[in-house]
Amino acid sequence: MESLYLLIPFSILLAFVIGGLFWWATRSGQFDDLEGPGHRILMDDDSTKPDNKQPPP
């Protein structure tokens, strides 16, 4: 029972440390997509509409 007095605050502290490290990693760009732009350049962009302007007669 006495060990709970030590383990509960330690687990709460550990949860805050892990949360802080995750927040820091997210804010510093550790989870940015580095491969997406390289693959996106190879994909066809069919969503653009063709220009249907006709020259004046």
C-alpha distance matrix in Angstrom:
0.0 3.8 5.4 5.6 7.6 9.7 10.2 11.2 13.9 14.9 15.6 17.5 19.4 20.2 21.5 23.7 25.1 26.0 27.6 29.5 30.8 31.9 33.6 35.3 36.5 37.9 39.7 41.2 42.8 40.8 41.1 44.8 47.1 49.2 51.0 52.0 55.0 56.3 56.3 57.5 60.7 61.6 61.3 64.4 64.4 66.2 64.9 67.6 70.8 74.1 76.5 79.3 81.6 85.2 87.9 90.4 93.7
3.8 0.0 3.8 5.4 5.6 7.4 9.1 10.6 12.4 13.4 14.9 16.7 18.0 19.2 20.9 22.7 23.8 25.2 26.9 28.4 29.7 31.2 32.8 34.2 35.6 37.3 38.8 40.1 42.0 40.1 40.7 44.4 46.9 48.9 50.8 52.0 54.8 56.1 56.4 57.6 60.7 61.8 61.6 64.8 64.7 66.7 65.5 68.0 71.2 74.5 76.8 79.7 81.9 85.5 88.1 90.6 94.0
5.4 3.8 0.0 3.8 5.4 5.3 6.1 8.6 10.6 10.7 12.1 14.4 15.6 16.2 18.2 20.3 21.0 22.1 24.2 25.7 26.7 28.2 30.1 31.4 32.6 34.3 36.1 37.2 38.9 36.8 37.5 41.2 43.7 45.5 47.4 48.7 51.5 52.7 53.0 54.4 57.4 58.4 58.3 61.6 61.6 63.7 62.6 65.1 68.4 71.6 74.0 76.9 79.1 82.7 85.3 87.9 91.3
5.6 5.4 3.8 0.0 3.8 5.2 4.9 5.7 8.5 9.5 10.1 12.0 13.9 14.7 16.0 18.2 19.5 20.5 22.1 23.9 25.3 26.5 28.1 29.8 31.1 32.5 34.2 35.7 37.3 35.4 35.9 39.5 42.0 44.1 46.0 47.0 49.9 51.3 51.4 52.6 55.7 56.8 56.5 59.6 59.5 61.5 60.2 62.8 65.9 69.3 71.6 74.4 76.7 80.3 82.9 85.4 88.8
7.6 5.6 5.4 3.8 0.0 3.8 5.9 6.1 7.1 8.9 10.7 11.7 13.0 14.7 16.3 17.7 19.1 20.7 22.1 23.4 25.1 26.7 27.9 29.4 31.1 32.6 33.9 35.4 37.4 35.7 36.4 40.0 42.7 44.8 47.0 47.9 50.6 52.2 52.5 53.6 56.6 57.9 57.7 60.8 60.6 62.6 61.2 63.6 66.8 70.1 72.2 75.2 77.3 80.9 83.4 85.9 89.3
9.7 7.4 5.3 5.2 3.8 0.0 3.8 5.8 6.0 6.2 8.8 10.5 10.9 12.3 14.5 15.9 16.6 18.4 20.2 21.3 22.6 24.5 26.0 27.1 28.7 30.5 31.8 33.0 35.0 33.2 34.2 37.8 40.5 42.4 44.6 45.7 48.4 49.8 50.3 51.5 54.4 55.7 55.7 58.9 58.8 61.0 59.7 62.1 65.4 68.6 70.8 73.8 75.9 79.5 81.9 84.5 87.9
10.2 9.1 6.1 4.9 5.9 3.8 0.0 3.8 5.7 5.0 6.0 8.6 9.8 10.2 12.1 14.2 15.1 16.1 18.1 19.7 20.8 22.2 24.0 25.4 26.6 28.3 30.0 31.2 32.9 30.9 31.6 35.3 37.8 39.8 41.8 42.9 45.7 47.0 47.4 48.6 51.6 52.8 52.7 55.9 55.9 58.0 56.8 59.3 62.6 65.8 68.0 71.0 73.2 76.8 79.3 81.9 85.3
11.2 10.6 8.6 5.7 6.1 5.8 3.8 0.0 3.8 5.4 5.2 6.3 8.6 9.8 10.6 12.6 14.3 15.4 16.6 18.4 20.1 21.2 22.6 24.4 25.8 27.1 28.7 30.3 32.1 30.4 30.8 34.4 37.0 39.2 41.3 42.1 44.9 46.5 46.7 47.7 50.8 52.1 51.8 54.8 54.6 56.6 55.2 57.6 60.8 64.1 66.3 69.2 71.4 75.0 77.5 80.0 83.4
13.9 12.4 10.6 8.5 7.1 6.0 5.7 3.8 0.0 3.8 5.5 5.1 6.1 8.5 9.8 10.7 12.3 14.2 15.3 16.4 18.4 20.0 21.0 22.4 24.3 25.7 26.9 28.5 30.6 29.1 29.9 33.4 36.3 38.4 40.8 41.6 44.1 45.9 46.4 47.3 50.2 51.8 51.6 54.6 54.3 56.4 55.0 57.2 60.4 63.7 65.7 68.7 70.7 74.4 76.8 79.2 82.7
14.9 13.4 10.7 9.5 8.9 6.2 5.0 5.4 3.8 0.0 3.8 5.5 5.1 6.1 8.6 9.9 10.5 12.2 14.1 15.2 16.4 18.3 19.8 20.9 22.4 24.2 25.6 26.8 28.8 27.0 28.0 31.6 34.4 36.3 38.6 39.7 42.3 43.7 44.3 45.5 48.3 49.8 49.8 53.0 52.8 55.1 53.9 56.1 59.5 62.6 64.7 67.8 69.9 73.5 75.8 78.4 81.9
15.6 14.9 12.1 10.1 10.7 8.8 6.0 5.2 5.5 3.8 0.0 3.8 5.4 4.9 6.1 8.7 9.8 10.4 12.1 14.1 15.2 16.4 18.2 19.8 21.0 22.4 24.2 25.6 27.2 25.4 25.9 29.5 32.1 34.2 36.3 37.3 40.0 41.5 41.9 43.0 46.0 47.3 47.1 50.3 50.1 52.3 51.0 53.4 56.7 59.9 62.1 65.1 67.3 70.9 73.4 76.0 79.4
17.5 16.7 14.4 12.0 11.7 10.5 8.6 6.3 5.1 5.5 3.8 0.0 3.8 5.4 5.1 6.4 8.7 10.0 10.6 12.3 14.3 15.4 16.4 18.3 20.0 21.1 22.5 24.3 26.1 24.8 25.3 28.7 31.6 33.9 36.2 36.8 39.4 41.2 41.6 42.4 45.4 47.0 46.7 49.7 49.3 51.4 49.9 52.2 55.4 58.6 60.7 63.7 65.7 69.4 71.8 74.3 77.7
19.4 18.0 15.6 13.9 13.0 10.9 9.8 8.6 6.1 5.1 5.4 3.8 0.0 3.8 5.4 5.2 6.2 8.7 9.8 10.5 12.4 14.3 15.2 16.4 18.4 20.0 21.0 22.4 24.6 23.3 24.3 27.7 30.8 32.8 35.3 36.2 38.6 40.3 41.1 41.9 44.7 46.4 46.4 49.5 49.1 51.5 50.1 52.2 55.5 58.6 60.6 63.7 65.6 69.2 71.5 74.0 77.5
20.2 19.2 16.2 14.7 14.7 12.3 10.2 9.8 8.5 6.1 4.9 5.4 3.8 0.0 3.8 5.4 5.0 6.2 8.5 9.8 10.6 12.3 14.1 15.2 16.5 18.3 19.9 21.0 22.8 21.0 22.0 25.5 28.3 30.2 32.6 33.7 36.2 37.7 38.4 39.5 42.3 43.8 43.9 47.1 46.9 49.3 48.1 50.3 53.7 56.8 58.9 62.1 64.1 67.7 70.0 72.7 76.1
21.5 20.9 18.2 16.0 16.3 14.5 12.1 10.6 9.8 8.6 6.1 5.1 5.4 3.8 0.0 3.8 5.5 5.2 6.1 8.5 9.9 10.5 12.2 14.2 15.3 16.5 18.3 19.9 21.5 19.9 20.3 23.8 26.6 28.8 31.1 31.8 34.4 36.2 36.6 37.5 40.5 42.0 41.8 44.8 44.5 46.7 45.4 47.6 50.9 54.1 56.3 59.3 61.4 65.0 67.4 70.0 73.4
23.7 22.7 20.3 18.2 17.7 15.9 14.2 12.6 10.7 9.9 8.7 6.4 5.2 5.4 3.8 0.0 3.8 5.5 5.0 6.0 8.5 9.8 10.3 12.1 14.1 15.2 16.3 18.1 20.1 19.1 19.9 23.2 26.3 28.5 31.1 31.7 34.0 36.0 36.7 37.3 40.2 42.0 41.9 44.8 44.3 46.7 45.1 47.1 50.4 53.6 55.5 58.6 60.5 64.1 66.4 68.9 72.4
25.1 23.8 21.0 19.5 19.1 16.6 15.1 14.3 12.3 10.5 9.8 8.7 6.2 5.0 5.5 3.8 0.0 3.8 5.4 5.0 6.2 8.6 9.8 10.5 12.2 14.2 15.3 16.4 18.5 17.2 18.5 21.8 25.0 26.8 29.5 30.5 32.7 34.4 35.4 36.3 38.9 40.8 41.0 44.1 43.8 46.4 45.1 47.0 50.4 53.4 55.4 58.6 60.4 64.0 66.2 68.8 72.3
26.0 25.2 22.1 20.5 20.7 18.4 16.1 15.4 14.2 12.2 10.4 10.0 8.7 6.2 5.2 5.5 3.8 0.0 3.8 5.4 5.1 6.2 8.6 9.9 10.5 12.3 14.3 15.4 16.8 15.0 15.8 19.4 22.2 24.2 26.6 27.7 30.1 31.7 32.4 33.4 36.2 37.8 37.9 41.1 40.9 43.4 42.3 44.4 47.8 50.8 52.9 56.1 58.1 61.7 64.0 66.7 70.1
27.6 26.9 24.2 22.1 22.1 20.2 18.1 16.6 15.3 14.1 12.1 10.6 9.8 8.5 6.1 5.0 5.4 3.8 0.0 3.8 5.5 5.1 6.1 8.6 9.9 10.5 12.3 14.2 15.7 14.6 15.0 18.3 21.3 23.7 26.2 26.8 29.1 31.1 31.8 32.3 35.2 37.0 36.9 39.8 39.3 41.7 40.3 42.3 45.7 48.8 50.8 53.9 55.8 59.5 61.8 64.3 67.8
29.5 28.4 25.7 23.9 23.4 21.3 19.7 18.4 16.4 15.2 14.1 12.3 10.5 9.8 8.5 6.0 5.0 5.4 3.8 0.0 3.8 5.4 5.0 6.1 8.5 9.8 10.5 12.1 14.4 13.8 15.0 18.0 21.4 23.4 26.3 27.0 28.9 31.0 32.1 32.6 35.2 37.3 37.4 40.4 39.8 42.4 40.9 42.7 46.1 49.1 50.8 54.1 55.8 59.5 61.6 64.1 67.7
30.8 29.7 26.7 25.3 25.1 22.6 20.8 20.1 18.4 16.4 15.2 14.3 12.4 10.6 9.9 8.5 6.2 5.1 5.5 3.8 0.0 3.8 5.4 5.1 6.1 8.6 9.9 10.5 12.5 11.1 12.7 15.9 19.1 20.8 23.7 24.8 26.8 28.5 29.7 30.5 33.0 35.0 35.4 38.5 38.2 41.0 39.8 41.6 45.1 48.0 49.9 53.2 55.0 58.6 60.7 63.4 66.9
31.9 31.2 28.2 26.5 26.7 24.5 22.2 21.2 20.0 18.3 16.4 15.4 14.3 12.3 10.5 9.8 8.6 6.2 5.1 5.4 3.8 0.0 3.8 5.4 5.1 6.2 8.6 10.0 10.9 9.5 10.1 13.5 16.6 18.7 21.4 22.1 24.3 26.2 27.1 27.8 30.5 32.4 32.5 35.5 35.2 37.8 36.6 38.5 42.0 45.0 47.0 50.2 52.1 55.7 57.9 60.6 64.1
33.6 32.8 30.1 28.1 27.9 26.0 24.0 22.6 21.0 19.8 18.2 16.4 15.2 14.1 12.2 10.3 9.8 8.6 6.1 5.0 5.4 3.8 0.0 3.8 5.5 5.2 6.2 8.6 10.2 10.2 10.9 13.5 17.0 19.3 22.2 22.6 24.4 26.7 27.7 27.9 30.6 32.8 32.8 35.6 34.9 37.5 36.0 37.7 41.1 44.1 45.8 49.1 50.8 54.4 56.5 59.1 62.6
35.3 34.2 31.4 29.8 29.4 27.1 25.4 24.4 22.4 20.9 19.8 18.3 16.4 15.2 14.2 12.1 10.5 9.9 8.6 6.1 5.1 5.4 3.8 0.0 3.8 5.4 5.2 6.1 8.7 8.8 10.8 13.1 16.7 18.4 21.6 22.4 23.8 25.9 27.4 27.9 30.2 32.5 32.9 35.9 35.3 38.2 36.8 38.3 41.8 44.5 46.2 49.6 51.1 54.7 56.7 59.3 62.9
36.5 35.6 32.6 31.1 31.1 28.7 26.6 25.8 24.3 22.4 21.0 20.0 18.4 16.5 15.3 14.1 12.2 10.5 9.9 8.5 6.1 5.1 5.5 3.8 0.0 3.8 5.5 5.2 6.4 5.3 7.3 10.0 13.5 15.0 18.2 19.2 20.9 22.7 24.1 24.8 27.2 29.3 29.8 32.9 32.6 35.6 34.5 36.1 39.7 42.4 44.2 47.7 49.4 52.9 54.9 57.7 61.2
37.9 37.3 34.3 32.5 32.6 30.5 28.3 27.1 25.7 24.2 22.4 21.1 20.0 18.3 16.5 15.2 14.2 12.3 10.5 9.8 8.6 6.2 5.2 5.4 3.8 0.0 3.8 5.6 5.5 5.9 6.2 8.4 11.9 14.2 17.3 17.5 19.2 21.6 22.7 22.9 25.5 27.7 27.8 30.7 30.1 32.9 31.6 33.2 36.7 39.6 41.4 44.7 46.4 50.0 52.1 54.8 58.3
39.7 38.8 36.1 34.2 33.9 31.8 30.0 28.7 26.9 25.6 24.2 22.5 21.0 19.9 18.3 16.3 15.3 14.3 12.3 10.5 9.9 8.6 6.2 5.2 5.5 3.8 0.0 3.8 5.6 7.7 8.9 9.9 13.6 15.5 18.9 19.1 20.1 22.7 24.2 24.1 26.3 29.0 29.2 31.9 31.0 33.9 32.4 33.6 37.0 39.8 41.3 44.7 46.1 49.8 51.6 54.2 57.8
41.2 40.1 37.2 35.7 35.4 33.0 31.2 30.3 28.5 26.8 25.6 24.3 22.4 21.0 19.9 18.1 16.4 15.4 14.2 12.1 10.5 10.0 8.6 6.1 5.2 5.6 3.8 0.0 3.8 5.8 8.4 9.1 12.8 13.8 17.5 18.3 19.0 21.1 23.1 23.4 25.2 27.9 28.6 31.5 30.9 34.0 32.9 34.0 37.5 40.0 41.5 45.1 46.5 50.0 51.7 54.4 58.0
42.8 42.0 38.9 37.3 37.4 35.0 32.9 32.1 30.6 28.8 27.2 26.1 24.6 22.8 21.5 20.1 18.5 16.8 15.7 14.4 12.5 10.9 10.2 8.7 6.4 5.5 5.6 3.8 0.0 3.8 5.4 5.3 9.0 10.2 13.8 14.5 15.3 17.5 19.4 19.7 21.6 24.2 24.8 27.8 27.3 30.5 29.5 30.7 34.3 36.8 38.5 42.0 43.6 47.1 48.9 51.8 55.2
40.8 40.1 36.8 35.4 35.7 33.2 30.9 30.4 29.1 27.0 25.4 24.8 23.3 21.0 19.9 19.1 17.2 15.0 14.6 13.8 11.1 9.5 10.2 8.8 5.3 5.9 7.7 5.8 3.8 0.0 3.8 5.7 8.9 9.9 13.1 14.5 16.0 17.6 19.2 20.1 22.3 24.4 25.2 28.4 28.4 31.5 30.8 32.4 36.1 38.6 40.5 44.0 45.8 49.2 51.1 54.1 57.5
41.1 40.7 37.5 35.9 36.4 34.2 31.6 30.8 29.9 28.0 25.9 25.3 24.3 22.0 20.3 19.9 18.5 15.8 15.0 15.0 12.7 10.1 10.9 10.8 7.3 6.2 8.9 8.4 5.4 3.8 0.0 3.8 6.5 8.7 11.4 12.1 14.3 16.1 17.0 17.8 20.4 22.3 22.7 25.9 25.8 28.7 28.0 29.8 33.5 36.1 38.2 41.6 43.6 47.0 49.2 52.2 55.5
44.8 44.4 41.2 39.5 40.0 37.8 35.3 34.4 33.4 31.6 29.5 28.7 27.7 25.5 23.8 23.2 21.8 19.4 18.3 18.0 15.9 13.5 13.5 13.1 10.0 8.4 9.9 9.1 5.3 5.7 3.8 0.0 3.8 6.1 9.1 9.4 10.9 13.2 14.4 14.8 17.2 19.5 19.9 23.0 22.7 25.8 25.1 26.7 30.3 32.9 34.9 38.3 40.2 43.6 45.7 48.6 52.0
47.1 46.9 43.7 42.0 42.7 40.5 37.8 37.0 36.3 34.4 32.1 31.6 30.8 28.3 26.6 26.3 25.0 22.2 21.3 21.4 19.1 16.6 17.0 16.7 13.5 11.9 13.6 12.8 9.0 8.9 6.5 3.8 0.0 3.8 5.7 5.7 7.9 9.9 10.8 11.4 14.0 15.9 16.4 19.6 19.7 22.8 22.5 24.2 27.9 30.3 32.6 36.0 38.0 41.4 43.5 46.6 49.8
49.2 48.9 45.5 44.1 44.8 42.4 39.8 39.2 38.4 36.3 34.2 33.9 32.8 30.2 28.8 28.5 26.8 24.2 23.7 23.4 20.8 18.7 19.3 18.4 15.0 14.2 15.5 13.8 10.2 9.9 8.7 6.1 3.8 0.0 3.8 5.8 6.8 7.7 9.7 11.0 12.7 14.7 16.0 19.4 20.0 23.4 23.5 24.9 28.7 30.7 32.8 36.4 38.3 41.5 43.4 46.6 49.8
51.0 50.8 47.4 46.0 47.0 44.6 41.8 41.3 40.8 38.6 36.3 36.2 35.3 32.6 31.1 31.1 29.5 26.6 26.2 26.3 23.7 21.4 22.2 21.6 18.2 17.3 18.9 17.5 13.8 13.1 11.4 9.1 5.7 3.8 0.0 3.8 5.8 5.4 6.4 8.6 10.5 11.7 13.1 16.7 17.8 21.1 21.7 23.3 27.1 29.0 31.4 34.9 37.0 40.1 42.1 45.5 48.5
52.0 52.0 48.7 47.0 47.9 45.7 42.9 42.1 41.6 39.7 37.3 36.8 36.2 33.7 31.8 31.7 30.5 27.7 26.8 27.0 24.8 22.1 22.6 22.4 19.2 17.5 19.1 18.3 14.5 14.5 12.1 9.4 5.7 5.8 3.8 0.0 3.8 5.4 5.2 5.9 8.7 10.3 10.7 14.1 14.7 17.9 18.1 19.9 23.7 25.8 28.3 31.7 33.9 37.0 39.2 42.5 45.6
55.0 54.8 51.5 49.9 50.6 48.4 45.7 44.9 44.1 42.3 40.0 39.4 38.6 36.2 34.4 34.0 32.7 30.1 29.1 28.9 26.8 24.3 24.4 23.8 20.9 19.2 20.1 19.0 15.3 16.0 14.3 10.9 7.9 6.8 5.8 3.8 0.0 3.8 5.5 4.9 6.3 9.0 10.1 13.1 13.4 17.0 17.4 18.4 22.2 24.0 26.2 29.7 31.7 34.7 36.7 40.0 43.1
56.3 56.1 52.7 51.3 52.2 49.8 47.0 46.5 45.9 43.7 41.5 41.2 40.3 37.7 36.2 36.0 34.4 31.7 31.1 31.0 28.5 26.2 26.7 25.9 22.7 21.6 22.7 21.1 17.5 17.6 16.1 13.2 9.9 7.7 5.4 5.4 3.8 0.0 3.8 5.6 5.7 7.3 9.6 13.0 14.3 17.9 19.0 20.0 23.7 25.1 27.4 30.9 32.9 35.8 37.6 41.1 44.0
56.3 56.4 53.0 51.4 52.5 50.3 47.4 46.7 46.4 44.3 41.9 41.6 41.1 38.4 36.6 36.7 35.4 32.4 31.8 32.1 29.7 27.1 27.7 27.4 24.1 22.7 24.2 23.1 19.4 19.2 17.0 14.4 10.8 9.7 6.4 5.2 5.5 3.8 0.0 3.8 5.5 5.5 6.9 10.6 12.3 15.5 16.8 18.5 22.1 23.7 26.4 29.7 32.0 34.9 37.0 40.5 43.3
57.5 57.6 54.4 52.6 53.6 51.5 48.6 47.7 47.3 45.5 43.0 42.4 41.9 39.5 37.5 37.3 36.3 33.4 32.3 32.6 30.5 27.8 27.9 27.9 24.8 22.9 24.1 23.4 19.7 20.1 17.8 14.8 11.4 11.0 8.6 5.9 4.9 5.6 3.8 0.0 3.8 5.4 5.3 8.4 9.2 12.6 13.5 15.0 18.7 20.4 23.0 26.4 28.7 31.7 33.9 37.3 40.2
60.7 60.7 57.4 55.7 56.6 54.4 51.6 50.8 50.2 48.3 46.0 45.4 44.7 42.3 40.5 40.2 38.9 36.2 35.2 35.2 33.0 30.5 30.6 30.2 27.2 25.5 26.3 25.2 21.6 22.3 20.4 17.2 14.0 12.7 10.5 8.7 6.3 5.7 5.5 3.8 0.0 3.8 5.6 8.0 9.2 12.9 14.3 15.0 18.5 19.6 21.9 25.4 27.4 30.2 32.1 35.6 38.5
61.6 61.8 58.4 56.8 57.9 55.7 52.8 52.1 51.8 49.8 47.3 47.0 46.4 43.8 42.0 42.0 40.8 37.8 37.0 37.3 35.0 32.4 32.8 32.5 29.3 27.7 29.0 27.9 24.2 24.4 22.3 19.5 15.9 14.7 11.7 10.3 9.0 7.3 5.5 5.4 3.8 0.0 3.8 6.6 9.3 12.3 14.6 15.7 19.0 19.8 22.6 25.8 28.1 30.6 32.7 36.3 38.9
61.3 61.6 58.3 56.5 57.7 55.7 52.7 51.8 51.6 49.8 47.1 46.7 46.4 43.9 41.8 41.9 41.0 37.9 36.9 37.4 35.4 32.5 32.8 32.9 29.8 27.8 29.2 28.6 24.8 25.2 22.7 19.9 16.4 16.0 13.1 10.7 10.1 9.6 6.9 5.3 5.6 3.8 0.0 3.8 6.4 9.1 11.3 13.0 16.3 17.6 20.6 23.6 26.3 28.9 31.3 34.9 37.4
64.4 64.8 61.6 59.6 60.8 58.9 55.9 54.8 54.6 53.0 50.3 49.7 49.5 47.1 44.8 44.8 44.1 41.1 39.8 40.4 38.5 35.5 35.6 35.9 32.9 30.7 31.9 31.5 27.8 28.4 25.9 23.0 19.6 19.4 16.7 14.1 13.1 13.0 10.6 8.4 8.0 6.6 3.8 0.0 3.8 5.9 8.8 10.1 13.0 14.0 17.2 20.1 22.9 25.4 27.9 31.4 33.9
64.4 64.7 61.6 59.5 60.6 58.8 55.9 54.6 54.3 52.8 50.1 49.3 49.1 46.9 44.5 44.3 43.8 40.9 39.3 39.8 38.2 35.2 34.9 35.3 32.6 30.1 31.0 30.9 27.3 28.4 25.8 22.7 19.7 20.0 17.8 14.7 13.4 14.3 12.3 9.2 9.2 9.3 6.4 3.8 0.0 3.8 5.5 6.6 9.9 11.5 14.6 17.6 20.3 23.2 25.8 29.2 31.9
66.2 66.7 63.7 61.5 62.6 61.0 58.0 56.6 56.4 55.1 52.3 51.4 51.5 49.3 46.7 46.7 46.4 43.4 41.7 42.4 41.0 37.8 37.5 38.2 35.6 32.9 33.9 34.0 30.5 31.5 28.7 25.8 22.8 23.4 21.1 17.9 17.0 17.9 15.5 12.6 12.9 12.3 9.1 5.9 3.8 0.0 3.8 5.6 7.9 9.6 13.2 15.6 18.7 21.4 24.4 27.7 30.1
64.9 65.5 62.6 60.2 61.2 59.7 56.8 55.2 55.0 53.9 51.0 49.9 50.1 48.1 45.4 45.1 45.1 42.3 40.3 40.9 39.8 36.6 36.0 36.8 34.5 31.6 32.4 32.9 29.5 30.8 28.0 25.1 22.5 23.5 21.7 18.1 17.4 19.0 16.8 13.5 14.3 14.6 11.3 8.8 5.5 3.8 0.0 3.8 6.5 9.5 12.6 15.1 18.1 21.2 24.3 27.3 30.0
67.6 68.0 65.1 62.8 63.6 62.1 59.3 57.6 57.2 56.1 53.4 52.2 52.2 50.3 47.6 47.1 47.0 44.4 42.3 42.7 41.6 38.5 37.7 38.3 36.1 33.2 33.6 34.0 30.7 32.4 29.8 26.7 24.2 24.9 23.3 19.9 18.4 20.0 18.5 15.0 15.0 15.7 13.0 10.1 6.6 5.6 3.8 0.0 3.8 6.5 9.2 12.1 14.8 18.0 20.9 23.9 26.8
70.8 71.2 68.4 65.9 66.8 65.4 62.6 60.8 60.4 59.5 56.7 55.4 55.5 53.7 50.9 50.4 50.4 47.8 45.7 46.1 45.1 42.0 41.1 41.8 39.7 36.7 37.0 37.5 34.3 36.1 33.5 30.3 27.9 28.7 27.1 23.7 22.2 23.7 22.1 18.7 18.5 19.0 16.3 13.0 9.9 7.9 6.5 3.8 0.0 3.8 6.5 8.7 11.7 14.9 18.0 20.9 23.6
74.1 74.5 71.6 69.3 70.1 68.6 65.8 64.1 63.7 62.6 59.9 58.6 58.6 56.8 54.1 53.6 53.4 50.8 48.8 49.1 48.0 45.0 44.1 44.5 42.4 39.6 39.8 40.0 36.8 38.6 36.1 32.9 30.3 30.7 29.0 25.8 24.0 25.1 23.7 20.4 19.6 19.8 17.6 14.0 11.5 9.6 9.5 6.5 3.8 0.0 3.8 6.1 9.1 11.9 14.9 18.1 20.6
76.5 76.8 74.0 71.6 72.2 70.8 68.0 66.3 65.7 64.7 62.1 60.7 60.6 58.9 56.3 55.5 55.4 52.9 50.8 50.8 49.9 47.0 45.8 46.2 44.2 41.4 41.3 41.5 38.5 40.5 38.2 34.9 32.6 32.8 31.4 28.3 26.2 27.4 26.4 23.0 21.9 22.6 20.6 17.2 14.6 13.2 12.6 9.2 6.5 3.8 0.0 3.8 5.7 8.9 11.7 14.7 17.6
79.3 79.7 76.9 74.4 75.2 73.8 71.0 69.2 68.7 67.8 65.1 63.7 63.7 62.1 59.3 58.6 58.6 56.1 53.9 54.1 53.2 50.2 49.1 49.6 47.7 44.7 44.7 45.1 42.0 44.0 41.6 38.3 36.0 36.4 34.9 31.7 29.7 30.9 29.7 26.4 25.4 25.8 23.6 20.1 17.6 15.6 15.1 12.1 8.7 6.1 3.8 0.0 3.8 6.3 9.8 12.5 14.9
81.6 81.9 79.1 76.7 77.3 75.9 73.2 71.4 70.7 69.9 67.3 65.7 65.6 64.1 61.4 60.5 60.4 58.1 55.8 55.8 55.0 52.1 50.8 51.1 49.4 46.4 46.1 46.5 43.6 45.8 43.6 40.2 38.0 38.3 37.0 33.9 31.7 32.9 32.0 28.7 27.4 28.1 26.3 22.9 20.3 18.7 18.1 14.8 11.7 9.1 5.7 3.8 0.0 3.8 6.6 9.2 12.1
85.2 85.5 82.7 80.3 80.9 79.5 76.8 75.0 74.4 73.5 70.9 69.4 69.2 67.7 65.0 64.1 64.0 61.7 59.5 59.5 58.6 55.7 54.4 54.7 52.9 50.0 49.8 50.0 47.1 49.2 47.0 43.6 41.4 41.5 40.1 37.0 34.7 35.8 34.9 31.7 30.2 30.6 28.9 25.4 23.2 21.4 21.2 18.0 14.9 11.9 8.9 6.3 3.8 0.0 3.8 6.4 8.8
87.9 88.1 85.3 82.9 83.4 81.9 79.3 77.5 76.8 75.8 73.4 71.8 71.5 70.0 67.4 66.4 66.2 64.0 61.8 61.6 60.7 57.9 56.5 56.7 54.9 52.1 51.6 51.7 48.9 51.1 49.2 45.7 43.5 43.4 42.1 39.2 36.7 37.6 37.0 33.9 32.1 32.7 31.3 27.9 25.8 24.4 24.3 20.9 18.0 14.9 11.7 9.8 6.6 3.8 0.0 3.8 6.5
90.4 90.6 87.9 85.4 85.9 84.5 81.9 80.0 79.2 78.4 76.0 74.3 74.0 72.7 70.0 68.9 68.8 66.7 64.3 64.1 63.4 60.6 59.1 59.3 57.7 54.8 54.2 54.4 51.8 54.1 52.2 48.6 46.6 46.6 45.5 42.5 40.0 41.1 40.5 37.3 35.6 36.3 34.9 31.4 29.2 27.7 27.3 23.9 20.9 18.1 14.7 12.5 9.2 6.4 3.8 0.0 3.9
93.7 94.0 91.3 88.8 89.3 87.9 85.3 83.4 82.7 81.9 79.4 77.7 77.5 76.1 73.4 72.4 72.3 70.1 67.8 67.7 66.9 64.1 62.6 62.9 61.2 58.3 57.8 58.0 55.2 57.5 55.5 52.0 49.8 49.8 48.5 45.6 43.1 44.0 43.3 40.2 38.5 38.9 37.4 33.9 31.9 30.1 30.0 26.8 23.6 20.6 17.6 14.9 12.1 8.8 6.5 3.9 0.0
